[in-house]
Amino acid sequence: LFEEDPVCGMALLMFDQTNMICHCQHCMKYVEGGQASLVPCALGCGAWYCSEACREDAFVAHHSVLCSSSNPLWADYEQQARECCNEYYVLAARALATLTSEFSVEEDLWA
């Protein structure tokens, strides 16, 4: 059998702050010990990761574009998603950001 990493994902916990802080916001892994065991976003937006490696992977994949500390438009979009109670808006944005980063890394593919 072949196995691939997903293009993107997110735990559907965006509006459940109590459980959200126990999960990595990139790989969705549950982390024992909650927030005390997680690695925060280097820019201070409130995103948490299970490890430095996962934080770096998230930054390359989507977080460089979708960090509310560095992108006020994203912060507004994310707030709108919260007000609409629709995590799928965030998932769609993450998918597009991830695909965009994949193509920019492999831009010579189209040359």
SULJOVEN-V862901 format. One record per residue. N is the residue number from 1. RES is the residue in one small letter. SS is DSSP state (A for helix, B for strand, O for the rest). PSI is psi in whole degrees, 0 to 359 (* if undefined). Layout:
N;RES;SS;PSI + N;RES;SS;PSI
This chain:
1;l;O;145 + 2;f;O;150 + 3;e;O;133 + 4;e;O;152 + 5;d;O;149 + 6;p;O;156 + 7;v;O;314 + 8;c;O;171 + 9;g;O;172 + 10;m;O;144 + 11;a;O;134 + 12;l;O;64 + 13;l;O;10 + 14;m;O;324 + 15;f;O;7 + 16;d;O;81 + 17;q;A;327 + 18;t;A;314 + 19;n;A;334 + 20;m;A;324 + 21;i;O;2 + 22;c;O;3 + 23;h;B;142 + 24;c;O;135 + 25;q;O;10 + 26;h;O;303 + 27;c;O;352 + 28;m;O;10 + 29;k;O;136 + 30;y;B;131 + 31;v;O;118 + 32;e;O;140 + 33;g;O;353 + 34;g;A;217 + 35;q;A;328 + 36;a;A;335 + 37;s;A;357 + 38;l;O;159 + 39;v;B;123 + 40;p;B;160 + 41;c;O;136 + 42;a;O;337 + 43;l;O;355 + 44;g;O;29 + 45;c;O;345 + 46;g;O;0 + 47;a;O;145 + 48;w;B;145 + 49;y;B;157 + 50;c;O;339 + 51;s;O;167 + 52;e;A;320 + 53;a;A;318 + 54;c;A;322 + 55;r;A;316 + 56;e;A;318 + 57;d;A;318 + 58;a;A;320 + 59;f;A;317 + 60;v;A;319 + 61;a;A;314 + 62;h;A;334 + 63;h;A;337 + 64;s;O;329 + 65;v;O;325 + 66;l;O;37 + 67;c;O;120 + 68;s;O;341 + 69;s;O;330 + 70;s;O;351 + 71;n;O;94 + 72;p;A;331 + 73;l;A;322 + 74;w;A;320 + 75;a;A;317 + 76;d;A;317 + 77;y;A;315 + 78;e;A;321 + 79;q;A;320 + 80;q;A;319 + 81;a;A;320 + 82;r;A;316 + 83;e;A;326 + 84;c;A;353 + 85;c;O;46 + 86;n;O;98 + 87;e;A;341 + 88;y;A;334 + 89;y;A;317 + 90;v;A;318 + 91;l;A;317 + 92;a;A;317 + 93;a;A;319 + 94;r;A;320 + 95;a;A;314 + 96;l;A;318 + 97;a;A;320 + 98;t;A;314 + 99;l;A;320 + 100;t;A;317 + 101;s;A;324 + 102;e;A;317 + 103;f;A;326 + 104;s;A;328 + 105;v;A;324 + 106;e;O;37 + 107;e;A;333 + 108;d;A;348 + 109;l;A;327 + 110;w;A;357 + 111;a;O;*
